[in-house]
Amino acid sequence: MNAGAERSRKVSAVRCSSYDSASVERAMRKGIDALGGARRFVAPGETILLKPNLLSPKHQDEAVTTHPEILRAAIHIVRDAGGVPVVGDSPGGRSTERILRNLAERTGIARVCEEEHVEIVPFIEAEKVPFPQGVVAKSFELTTVLKRVDGVISLAKMKTHAFTGLTGAVKNLFGLIPGMRKAGYHLRMQTPETFSAMLVDLAECVRPRLTIMDAIVAMHGDGPAAGVKMDVGLIISGEDPHALDAFFAEIVGADISCVHTVRIARKRGLIPSTFSDSDLVDGNLSDFKVRGFMMPSVPRYLRGVPRLFYRLRETPWLGSQRSQRRTARSAADALRLALRGR
């Protein structure tokens, strides 16, 4: 969390057609070098949290989670810059060491961490972090792991999302809020607009050092878990998560009115109103256009799901606080499944 630090809005996109280890690392290094090199983001001796998207315990080939070879390349790059990488994430639902370990094993992340001798840090405990400059969120319950690291590198996945339109650099940071604590944000932020405004606040609070997006194989259609795989063949890197998501939206031809985080970031003046060729380190936007990318076809009634759960939470007959917590857990589980298109 590097509040106040100047950051570049430049984005680097490098072609990479497979998850071959050497090809991924070569492409990732090329992209980071174009942004100024790894030493621009990692100083010798620093501990860096590598935060992949581990939405659910799916196999790496299903394109639901960040591919483990993306993580492996990032580990090597952080180490070569003199940093100490650690790895962690927390999806929705209960967060215990056993659950998170199973998640890491099923997604292939544990195997890479074991081979590379990197610690997996579970996101279980949280600490309230004030953020008075937030527009809709004045504080966040963030993993206490952030207290022991010097910076965050986000390893996002290029996907659609039934609630927010797209899930990329900004949405990936929601995983820094451990487990069931996410339910409270869904319950309070009842619409795509307010929820996305909270995500923009979160990105400004956390301010990751760097975001690297796995867009070798993306997911379109009814993401973030029930969509269709698409070969995009890119590794995208950028210091500003809003700018990276603006590039993502631009190349897939998304209607910005449906990509709320990008629209809100532009409205707040965090990024320019358009993404142009000059915002790329190298190449032109036309070089990276993705044809046939489909946005979610979420039924209209599902957009009222968070509001329904908020009403349930406020209903007097829920009884004791323990019963309310149990209801909130059930609501969050149902919401998560609904937004996956199941």
N, C-alpha and C positions, 0 to 999 in steps of 0.2 A: 504494500500500500504506500505509494510514493506520491502523496498529495502535493500538488503544486508543481511537480516536475514537468518541464516541457516535453512534449512527445511529438514525434513525426506522424503525419497522416499518410505517409507513403505506404504503398502496398506492393509486395513482390509476389508474382505468380510464376511458378516453374513447372514445366511439363514433367510428369512422371507416370508411366503407364502401368506399373505393377508394384507389388509390395516386396519385391526382391530387396533384401537388406542393403546391398551396396547402392542400388539405384535410388532408394529412398533417402539414404544418408547423403548421397551426392547432390540430389535435388534440394534437400533441405539446407545443406551448407551453402549452395549457390544462392538460394533465396535470402538467407540470413546475411551472407557476405554483401549482398546488394543493399541491405539495410544498414550496413556499417560494421558487420562482423559480430561474432558472439560476445566479444569483450565489451561491446557497447551495452549489453544486457546482463552480463554476468561478470562480477569481479572475483579475482582469486580468493578462495577461502569462504565465499558466500554459500549458504545453503539455499537451494532453489527448489520450490515445490513445482513438480510437473503434474498438471491437473488435466487428465484425459476426460473424455465424455464416456462414462460407464453407466449408461441409462439402466441397463438390465443385464442379467447373466446370459447373454446371447453369444453364439460363436462369432469369432472375428469376421467370418466370411458373410455374415448377414447384414453388414453395413449399418448396424444399430449403434455401435460403439467405435471409439477411436482404435484404429488398428494397432496391434502391439509393435509392429515394425516402425511406426511413427514414433512411438515411445522410445524404442531402442536408439534410433538416430538422435533424438533429443538428449537422451542420457549421454551419449558419446560427445555431443557438442558442448553440453554444460561442463562435462569433465575436462574436455580439452581447453576450456576457458579458465580452468582452475576451480570451478564450482563443485559443490557436493549436491547431487540430485536426490530428492526423495519423491515418492509418488503417492497420490491420494485422490479420492473422489467419494462422494456419497450421493446415491440416487434417492428418490422418494421412498417412503416406507420406513420400517424399523432399521436402525443402524446398530448392529452389534459386531464385534470382531469376527464372529463366525460368519455372519451374513456377508460382510464386506470381503472376507477371505474367499468365500465361495464365488462372489462376484468377480474378483480378480482372477481366480483360477478359470472360470468358465469363459472369460473374455480373452484369455491368453496373456493378460497383463502380468500375472504372478510368474509365469514361466520366464518372461523377459527379465523381470526384476531378480529372479533367482540366478539366471545366467549372468546378469550384469552386476550382481551383488549390490542391489539397491534396495533400500528400506521402503516398505509400503506402510504409510502412516494412516491409521484409521481415523475417519472423521466421526467422532462420537460425542465428545464434549464440545460445548459452544460457549462463547463469551459475547456479551452485548457490546458492540462497537458503535460509539456515537458517530453520526454523520449529519451534523446540523445543517449543512448546505444542501442536503437532499431535498428534492421537490415534493415527493410523496412519501419517502421513507427517511426518517431522521436518525435511524439506527438500524443495525443488522445483527442477527445472532449468527456469528461466523465461527467456523471451526477454530478451536484453540491451537491447532497445528500452525496457524498463521503467526503465532507468537514466537515460534522457534525457527522460522525461516526468514530469509532476507528479501525474498521476492517470489513472484509467481510467474511461471510460463504456462499459458493455457494451451492445451492440445485439443482443439475443437474438432467436431465432425460436421461436414456439410450435409444438412438434412432439412426437410420441411418439418413444420410443427402445426398441428391442428388448431392450437390456441393462439400462437404468436406469429403464424405465417411461416417463418423460417427459424431454425435454431442453429446458431453458429458461434461466433466469438463471444457475444454478450450473454446469450442464454446459458452457455457453458459454465459461467461463473456462479449460477444458481446452485451448483453442486457444492459450493463452499459453505452453504447452510446445511448442517447435518440433518439427515433423516427426516423424522416426523416434524421437525421445526419448519420444514417447507410448507406443511399443511396450513399453518397460520397465515402465511403470505397469500396462499390461494384463497383462503376464506375471507381475508380482508380486501384483497385486490380482486374484485369480482368480475371484471371485464378485461378483454385483451388490452384495452387502452391503459387502464390503471396498473395492471400487472406488468405490462411492458415498460411503463414509466418507472415502476419500481426497479426493474432490471437495469434500466439506464442509470438510475441512482447507484445501484450495486456496482456496476462497472466503474463508475467514477469513484466510489469508495475504495474498491480493491485496487484499481489501476494496475493490471498485470504488466510485467516488464515487456512481454512479447506474447503474441498469439500465433500459433501455427495451426492451420486448418488442414485436416485430412480430407482432401477432395479427390483422392485417387479413384475411389468408388464412393459415390454419394448416395443419398436416399431422396427420392422425390415422391410425389403423390401423398398418401395419407401417413406421413411421418408423425412422430419421430421413431416409431417402432413397427408400424404396419404398412409402410410404404414399399416402393419398388426400387431396387438397386439400379444405379446408372453409372456407367464408366465416364468419368469426367477427366481423369488423368492430370490432376493438378495438386501441388502442395502450395498453399497460400500463406504468406507470412506478413505480419504487420505489427507495429507498436501500438496503434490505436484500434481497439476492438470495434468501435463504431465505424471507422473507415473500412476495416476489413469486411464487415457485414454489408456495408454499402456496395462494395465491389461484388460480393457474393450476389446480392439482389440484382445488381446491374447485369451481370453476365448470364444469369438464368432468366432474365426478362420478367422478374417479379413486379407486380403492381405495388408500388411503395405504400399505397393507402392500406394495404393488407400486411405490410412488414412494419409493425408498429414501433419496434425499437429504433429502426433507422429513421423513420419519420419523426419520432420524438427527439432523437439526437439532433436532427437537422433543425427542428423547431427551436431547440435550446441553443443553437449556435455552436454545438460541439464539433460538427463537421459541415463542410459546404453543402449547399442545397442540391448539388449534382456531383456525380463522380465522373471525372474526365480522364483522358489519356495522360494528362500531366500529373495525375495522382498515382500513376504506376511508375515504379522504378525503371522498368524496361518494357517495351512493347506497347501495343494499343489495345483498347478494349475489344475491338473487333477480332483480335487474335484469340480471345478466350471465350467468346460467346458459346453458350451451351444450348443446343437445339433440343426441343421436345421436353424440357423440364416442366413437370406438372406441379402445381400448387395443391394444397390439401382440399379435399371435397367434403369437409366436415359438415354434417347436417346442422342446420341452423339451431335446432333445439339443444344441441350439446353446448352451445355458447352460454346457455343459462345454467349449466351444471354448477359452477362455483357459487352463483347467487343462491341456488337451492340449498347448497351445503351451509352457506352463511345463515340462512333462515333457520335451518335445522339446529345450528349451534345456539341460536338465540331463543329456541323454543323452551318454555318453562318445564314441560313434562320430561325433559331429558334427565332431570334428577340431579344426583350428586356430581361433584367435579370429576370424580373417577369415571362416572358414566359418560359425562360430556367428553372426556379425553378419549374414551373408547369409541364414541360416535365420531369424533373428529378423525380418529385413525381410520375407521371404516370409510368415512367420506373421502379422505385423501386417497385411499386405495382405489375406491370406485372412480374418482376423478382421474387418477393416473391411468387406469385401464381405459376409461372412456376416451381420453385424449390420445391414447395409442391407436384408437380406431377399433378396439376389440369389443 
